[in-house]
């Protein structure tokens, strides 16, 4: 009797190196953003370098940031949620290889939905429908980050460690390197 449950597959999938790389990079971003306050006490120059790194992608408004260890986190609440969600989603993408039944298309729709909800939240706050709400902003950012992490982790599957050779996602074959 055939069931609709996903099949368990033994072993890792072929392109696991790229997914691990994406997971490690996402965890480094989340960790760097969150632990900046602890660095500020012992290594202020390192904390300043991290804040400078994140300043290119986040407004770093202290009123919109969590306070940890007496200092503000390097990014705002939404960006912290995105980075934490990105790390979780990328780690979850490694587990996807255990079940054949999981597909990318629902995650793409979830990503677009999370992006739309985040944009609606930004817009509604801009026209003053609500004020500064840190927890919902963090959770909305995390939902966007999880979906993005899953998609980036699955995109990492096509990387086999050799930048000149990428797998053709539509056929699973290897494309010839460009000359």
Secondary structure, 3 states (H helix, E strand, C coil): CCCCCCCECCCCCCCHHHHHHHHHHHHHHHHHHHCHHHHHHHCHHHHHHHHHHHCCCCCCCHHHCCEECCEECCCCHHHHHHHHHHHHHHHHHHHHHHECCCCCHHHHHHHHHHHHHHHHHHHHHHCCCCCCCHHHHHHHHHHHHHHHHHHHHHHHCCECCCCCCEECCCCCCECCCCC
